Structures are given as structure tokens and as C-alpha cells.
Amino acid sequence: GPETAAPVVAKGLAGVVVDTTAISKVVPETNSLTYRGYAVQDLAAHCRFEQVAYLLWHGELPTDAQLSQFLQQERAARRVDRSLLSLVAKLPDNCHPMDVVRTAISYLGAEDPAEDDDSPKANRAKALRMMAVLPTIVAADHRRRHGLDPVAPHAQLGYAENFLTMCFGAPPAPELVRAFEVSLILYAEHSFNASTFAARVVTSTRSDIYSAVTAAIGALKGPLHGGANEAVMRDMLEIGDPALAAAWLRNKLARKEKVMGFGHRVYKNGDSRVPTMRKALGDIAAATGGGVWLRMYDVLARTMYEATGIEPNLDFPTGPAYYLLGFDIEVFTPIFVMARITGWTAHIIEQAESNALIRPLSEYVGVPQRAL
Ligand code: SDX
């Protein structure tokens, strides 16, 4: 038969444009990231996280009236029923908190009688419920691992402050709440990253939003994606002293090991979100006496850049920031989920609205056809 040219294999889908989106734009050349047209640094400087969630879902920032209604709805949806709390309490207390979050979202789908209604309106209501419930679950799980009872959500507190209060029993200083909220805004959305793409693949089969989010959580857990923020802090604790950081990093590179929190598939000259988060980490370090981690950050970043030209990604500053706020390391990626739930669900809604089944091809390289 006629020879056919071998297809071009786009390993890892690197450089492949698979669809259009109106949600966010990443321009690596100018180191810019916009959500619905707004620069992420501006949103981090001027907005609360709830406004950014609304923006991602509706395409526009809320008016004052829209915002107060949105805040009311989110705050009214924070409580979880006893059966979900007891399900969480039954999971092994040494399982990863990402397993807890994944299970909780799956449970919310199971108990939703309208699970399969994928209209934008229904999906936005479900997205709001997931956003509202996630902090309650993450905080209850964090406390249970310390032998503490859950703290009920507060209907008068903002998303960030309520979460911190549920975790630690009292609201932290306002500058810490604000620095934490900045991290949530920066984590909220990032175009076709692996977890968002996983959510879009599931949605493309016309499966439900909870199944799509469950898949996204699974994808985010891995250390090449969201799990990197945990690995960063483990490495920093292993190094212990900024004076040892440069040698540690050079050794790691000599062994051809990946340094967690560095590099990015799309950004090759630095992650657009890092300067804003480096500043938030500085604020947290100043307020908590955590200067040692800031020095460690700077030595590692400088040494890595000198050795490889590779820059840190967002998971590099958030690791020490969350550590200094008092979180156990395993909770870092669930916090990423609390923020990215907004971006994931915006993409799920967009995918459902202009759907095409996602089903690529592969080039077969196995045993040629043979007789049985
Ligand atoms: C997130 O996609 C998103 O948008 C993700 C995210 C989001 O908001 O959703 O930004 C969040 O997931 C951040 C990334 C967190 N992951 C890590 O920090 C893990 C460590 N980093 C890497 O393993 C790596 O940089 C990736 C996975 C992030 C990107 O990998 P690519 O695009 O597949 O690039 P690559 O691994 O092929 O690296 C290219 C070169 C290689 O060298 P050569 O073989 O060409 O000589 O750069 C080197 C790599 O070895 N390199 C690194 C490195 N990252 C790249 N070398 C050492 N340490 C690193 N971290």
C-alpha cells in the first residue's frame, strides 16, 4: 500500500492549541496574565477573592449590589451536613488531605439530585456551593489531624478570613489575611494547565461538574503540578539553613534531579505571578519572624538562575508562605484547590457551552499485526 508519513507526535501536548477560551490569557513573552482582561497583579492589589470568583464565572466584576448578593450566597452555603463531616472523620487520618477533598467533592455530587443539570445557571450554583464548602472541609480535616473539633464557618467573615479562623480558632492579623487572600487570587486560574484540562476532558463527555472537579483534584495532586508547593517546603526544611542552600541546590542539579517550585511549561522567563507572591511572602515573613525562609528563597532562586537560567513558579513562594501562616505541609495543595475551584468551574461551564468531545489520536508503536 502507499506509504503514509509518520504523524507528528505532540508529546505532553506541548505547544498544541486545543481550543479557544475567554477566561484567562497567558502571554509568556510579556510575562503577563489576565483574568477576563484584567491583569492579575491589579486584581491581587485591589480585589477580594470573592470578586475574582464572580469575575471568572460571569465575565465581569460584580457591581456593589451583585457583590453583596454573591457574598450572601457564598456565606450561606458554607456549612456542611453531619454526614459529610462524619465521612471525612472516617477516612484514615494519615491519608493525604487531597484524598479527603477529592472524596468530599465526589460526595457532594452523589447527594445532589440535579447532578446532571449542566446548564450554565445550574453549574454556577454548583460551583458556588463547592467553593463555599471546600474551606469548611479543609479546615475540619486540618483540625482533626491535631485532635481538634471543627470550628463552624462564620457567616460575617470573608472567604480568606473565615478559612483561617476555622483552621486556627481565631482570626489572624489583617496583613496575614490579606497576604493569604493574594495567594488565592493568584492561584484562581491559569488557562489550560493539566488539572483544568483534565476537568475539560471529563466535561467534554457531558459528564457532570462534580466528576470533572474530582478529576481535576487528582491531576493537581501530583508534584509536577500543584503538589509542588508541598515539595518546596519539604526541601526548605531539609536544607534548614540558608547558608547551606546553594550547595544543596548544586548537588541536586548534579544528580540531575528536578528542583521543585522551578520551571514552567509555558513561562520560560519567569512566572507572571511570582513577583506579587514574593512580596506577599515578604509581608508574612515580616509579621511572623520568618525571615530565614525569605533568605532561603532568595539564595535558592539566585543559585538556580545562575546555574540553569530557570525561574521559580508560583508554588515556590506559596510553600514557605503557607508554612509561616501555620499550615501543615499537606494542606498546601488543598488550599490551591480552594482557589482553583473557581477557574476549573469557569472552564467546565465554558466547555459545556461550546462542547466537542476531546479525543486525540495516538501513533501505534507496538508489535505489528500478527497471526493468532
Ligand atoms: C504548576 O501549567 C500550569 O499553568 C501549572 C501551574 C498552574 O497555575 O496551573 O502554573 C501550577 O503546576 C506549577 C509547576 C509546579 N511544578 C514544579 O515546580 C515541578 C518542578 N518543575 C518541573 O518538573 C518542570 O519545570 C515542569 C513540570 C513545571 C515543566 O516541565 P516541562 O515543560 O515538561 O519542561 P521539562 O521538564 O522538559 O524541562 C525542560 C528543561 C529540561 O532540561 P533539558 O532536558 O532540556 O536539558 O528544563 C529543565 C529540564 O531538566 N528543567 C528543570 C526544572 N524544570 C525544567 N531542571 C531542574 N529543575 C526543574 N524544576
Boltz pocket constraint, residues with backbone or C-beta under 6 A from the ligand:
constraints:
  - pocket:
      binder: B
      contacts: [[A, 12], [A, 186], [A, 187], [A, 189], [A, 190], [A, 192], [A, 193], [A, 194], [A, 223], [A, 224], [A, 225], [A, 226], [A, 228], [A, 257], [A, 258], [A, 259], [A, 260], [A, 261], [A, 262], [A, 263], [A, 264], [A, 265], [A, 266], [A, 310], [A, 313], [A, 314], [A, 315]]
      max_distance: 6.0
